[in-house]
């Protein structure tokens, strides 16, 4: 197995989550990819992610999450060591101003070639932009937790996080295709491009 894609379970009363729907759709179209649904729970998300990495031993991990209000697929460049939950998670937890990892670095940068991925997604006719904020909810927690796992337990692994829009903004087929492009770019591009790319601040 080469690629692990993750998406989240529905949260905040929603019936579905396009991050999981798109990740599972993308994985179903590939022979080198497995998709795992992560719980939208602070206490359970990172143990589930670590278990998936141990079970599948991927070369690449691309985690996806929903960013309501965004119109683009947005690969994230930086994760911060902060949880500040605006709403409770699916277990009712709502931590405020606590670190993802006690004593961990303030931030981690992705190891995905995000600018190259954005250029490839745009070349396929889909909307994409680099994002510099993954928020402070479970998405950022998983992104930071993934990079911390890579730094401390899985040094040969490459990984990062991608936020996807609501299905009303971009079809699931298109979102799944964008996730495939991110994965393919990461598998073939060792170093990111140095030219500017569209950004979402």
Rosetta blueprint (number, residue, H / E / L):
1 X L
2 X L
3 X E
4 X E
5 X E
6 X E
7 X E
8 X E
9 X L
10 X L
11 X L
12 X L
13 X L
14 X L
15 X L
16 X L
17 X L
18 X H
19 X H
20 X H
21 X H
22 X H
23 X H
24 X H
25 X H
26 X H
27 X H
28 X H
29 X L
30 X L
31 X L
32 X L
33 X E
34 X E
35 X E
36 X E
37 X E
38 X E
39 X L
40 X L
41 X L
42 X H
43 X H
44 X H
45 X H
46 X H
47 X H
48 X H
49 X H
50 X H
51 X H
52 X H
53 X H
54 X H
55 X H
56 X H
57 X L
58 X L
59 X L
60 X E
61 X E
62 X E
63 X E
64 X E
65 X E
66 X E
67 X L
68 X L
69 X L
70 X L
71 X L
72 X L
73 X E
74 X E
75 X E
76 X E
77 X L
78 X E
79 X E
80 X E
81 X L
82 X L
83 X E
84 X E
85 X L
86 X L
87 X L
88 X L
89 X L
90 X L
91 X L
92 X L
93 X L
94 X L
95 X L
96 X E
97 X E
98 X E
99 X L
100 X L
101 X L
102 X L
103 X L
104 X L
105 X L
106 X L
107 X E
108 X E
109 X E
110 X L
111 X L
112 X L
113 X L
114 X H
115 X H
116 X H
117 X H
118 X H
119 X H
120 X H
121 X H
122 X H
123 X H
124 X L
125 X L
126 X L
127 X L
128 X E
129 X L
130 X E
131 X E
132 X L
133 X L
134 X L
135 X L
136 X L
137 X L
138 X H
139 X H
140 X H
141 X H
142 X H
143 X H
144 X H
145 X H
146 X H
147 X H
148 X H
149 X H
150 X H
151 X H
152 X H
153 X L
154 X L
155 X L
156 X L
157 X L
158 X E
159 X E
160 X E
161 X E
162 X E
163 X E
164 X E
165 X L
166 X L
167 X L
168 X L
169 X L
170 X L
171 X L
172 X H
173 X H
174 X H
175 X H
176 X H
177 X H
178 X H
179 X H
180 X H
181 X H
182 X H
183 X H
184 X H
185 X H
186 X H
187 X H
188 X H
189 X L
190 X L
191 X L
192 X L
193 X L
194 X L
195 X L
196 X L
197 X L
198 X L
199 X E
200 X E
201 X L
